[in-house]
């Protein structure tokens, strides 16, 4: 269990503003493309309810999380 906690501490300590900014840019580009693919028809038909909006937000969160994880992991490996 301790190794999991130390990994999380190491992950957080390697998170940087530059990684977060890059992840945000990736999320905006990739998330917008995925949002139009997955929800474009509903947006054009003005069928936006709370469930759809939450799914759209998740559509942006996934590439943000993946990009952040990749950036921090690469930084951690380069520090070894």
C-alpha positions, 0 to 999 in steps of 0.5 A, a space after each residue: 500500500 505504501 508504494 501506491 502512496 509514494 507513486 501518487 506523491 511522486 506523480 503530484 510532485 512532478 505535475 507542473 504548470 507547463 504540463 497542465 497548460 499543454 494538457 489543456 490545449 490538447 483537451 480543447 482540440 481533441 475534446 472539441 473534435 470528439 464532442 462534435 463526433 459524439 454530440 454534434 447531432 444533439 447540439 444542432 438539434 438543440 437537444 441539450 439536457 443536463 445528462 448530455 452536458 455532463 457527457 460533453 464535459 467528460 468528453 473534454 476531461 478524458 483527453 485532459 487526464 490522458 495528456 496529463 498522465 502521459 506528461 507527468 509519467 514521461 517527466 518521472 521517467 526522465 528524472 530516473 
